[in-house]
């Protein structure tokens, strides 16, 4: 039984991704192009505010033309559609990101489908999702793309492995499963996707060579659900009450990290695992879009 698992530091990998982007951003600057990313935040959801601030800060740090449109929660669907249409036409904007979730009176899917697929740096538009499923080049949803980068960086073999994905969200579970079945490097896996309607999930997760937890439930995956020597990728970022912490809460993943640590061969921590990769891949997608704009 492995007793010293490899800690997969997304923080470290994200720094490597951003370092690689710097050269490409300089090359674009030589052609008079500055990658432009505009985030749209509707309302005041605290977690969304934190994410958007971080995206703004990091893109500005890389020298992007970085903007955030902070809109009142009462913004109508029509107003938001017009704003997105305006961004579609703006040549200085290469990436458009509408932070989800949107207020209940706005149809998320309608907004996503209004974003020009050429600027869909979140990879949520049906065109992007379709390309991903078909194995065509396009924008890949940032969290799954970040997980692939972590696996690449740490030479985690996926070919012929059994990957079990927990969760079927459009943002993580579905694209992740589809990426892992592709006929190419960093894929070629046998994939099982389990979800809330799967009876006895542990039967499946215990077979995973690589277990990707994106259930959105704190510490859902315990040691009884993990095979000895498995690689565990924890996508969860959950706030749980903790009176011993200054802030009154701590961040925890979808995996009970302490419980599985003695059992796994490699694991992503929370924080510092998958989280930093999501923004790194958003920046990467925006640079790609800026490059595409001059092709
Ligand atoms: N809400 C939670 N994650 C994401 C994300 O990656 N992009 C957007 N736009 N909204 C989110």
Boltz pocket constraint, residues with backbone or C-beta under 6 A from the ligand:
constraints:
  - pocket:
      binder: B
      contacts: [[A, 97], [A, 98], [A, 99], [A, 100], [A, 101], [A, 122], [A, 142], [A, 143], [A, 171], [A, 278]]
      max_distance: 6.0
